[in-house]
Amino acid sequence: MKKHNFSAGPSILAGEVIENTAKAVSDLNGIGLSVMEISHRGKDFQAIMDETVALFKELLDIPDGYQVLFLGGGASMQFCMLPYNLLNKKAAYLETGVWAKKAIKEAQFFGEVDVIASSKDKNFSYIPSNYNIPKDADYFHITTNNTIYGTEIKEDIDSPVPLIADMSSDVFSRPVDVSKYGMIYGGAQKNLGPAGVTFVIIREDLLGKAERPIPTMLNYQTHVDSGSMFNTPPCLPIYTCMETLRWLKKLGGVKKMQELNEAKARLLYDEIDRNELFVGTAAKEDRSLMNICFVMNEQYKELEQEFLTYASSLGMVGLKGHRSVGGFRASTYNALPVESVKALVEAMQEFEKKFKK
Ligand SMILES: *Cc1c(COP(=O)(O)O)cnc(C)c1O
């Protein structure tokens, strides 16, 4: 039986995406070859690359003047590639969790980093709202969804300098006004596909701004000039991303995804707030629609492992919270069906009946 997969990443993919990928791994479109054994420069793979880029542009409504790239190295590579290309003097960063901290650390190799606000005083359980973005910064970097803490920036911020967003764990979960961003990037393995490919959406006027020499592979211009084929791209992960985007389009696109994600999150947050045994860890107004973090209420703390064991006996996996938060984390990415959330809510209710003091 298929498990209820609440894993934070790599995470659940739609059933038909996995099936179609399995077919293409055996035989791509009946050509008698696996998608894994064809040249990335042949017409069959070029068609996959072109369709994936086109679906990115269509589904995120990306305006003219932006490039969509597929690279290796994960979102973590972007933590250094971004400042290598765009930080000449100073960059502003919002510190909202471990991923933001890692991005800040890499930027510090290249210039002055102004951390204009942080939520580390409360273990990153909220999104800071009082800050000024310096007008002399080369860019302003945010992490829209903080996968570990379950907080999310759900609006597109107005920034006087190019806004750069790590959207690893919430891309395609809602409509985004791409025109407000200089660059959006992320690893595929949360909401898009398997690990191994990283997407970068970059505004063309940000290219060629670096005042330092950049190694060829780390220069965005290289990948723009070669259509993400300077070297061999991660062909199979790109194929699966294409299948996910076909699936997402068929379902009704990002607006529809947002509705489904809001409905799933509401079900679970309502239960967390109602059920005496559990308590949410993120500030209510900043709660993520993708990673829902909660713990056992003080007087029930000793039941945490027992709840995980109970949920696991019902086929639920990936619910253990990140070690820096503890408790539970239910990742409710696009591909997670509402039935899985309902099953979790029922489990919480059953648990309450059994253990409420
Ligand atoms: C998972 C994650 C990363 C790290 O991605 P890698 O592809 O493993 O480098 C970075 N940022 C966010 C927000 C993430 O959730």
PDBQT file of the ligand as one rigid body, heavy atoms in Angstrom, charges set to zero:
ROOT
HETATM    1  C1  LIG A 401      16.203  21.993   1.115  1.00  0.00    +0.000 C 
HETATM    2  C2  LIG A 401      16.474  23.439   1.041  1.00  0.00    +0.000 A 
HETATM    3  C3  LIG A 401      17.712  23.949   0.610  1.00  0.00    +0.000 A 
HETATM    4  C4  LIG A 401      18.879  23.064   0.262  1.00  0.00    +0.000 C 
HETATM    5  O1  LIG A 401      18.724  22.518  -0.996  1.00  0.00    +0.000 OA
HETATM    6  P1  LIG A 401      19.841  21.586  -1.643  1.00  0.00    +0.000 P 
HETATM    7  O2  LIG A 401      19.271  21.376  -3.019  1.00  0.00    +0.000 OA
HETATM    8  O3  LIG A 401      19.918  20.350  -0.830  1.00  0.00    +0.000 OA
HETATM    9  O4  LIG A 401      21.112  22.326  -1.666  1.00  0.00    +0.000 OA
HETATM   10  C5  LIG A 401      17.867  25.317   0.521  1.00  0.00    +0.000 A 
HETATM   11  N1  LIG A 401      16.867  26.151   0.843  1.00  0.00    +0.000 NA
HETATM   12  C6  LIG A 401      15.670  25.701   1.263  1.00  0.00    +0.000 A 
HETATM   13  C7  LIG A 401      14.589  26.680   1.607  1.00  0.00    +0.000 C 
HETATM   14  C8  LIG A 401      15.434  24.337   1.380  1.00  0.00    +0.000 A 
HETATM   15  O5  LIG A 401      14.251  23.891   1.808  1.00  0.00    +0.000 OA
ENDROOT
TORSDOF 0
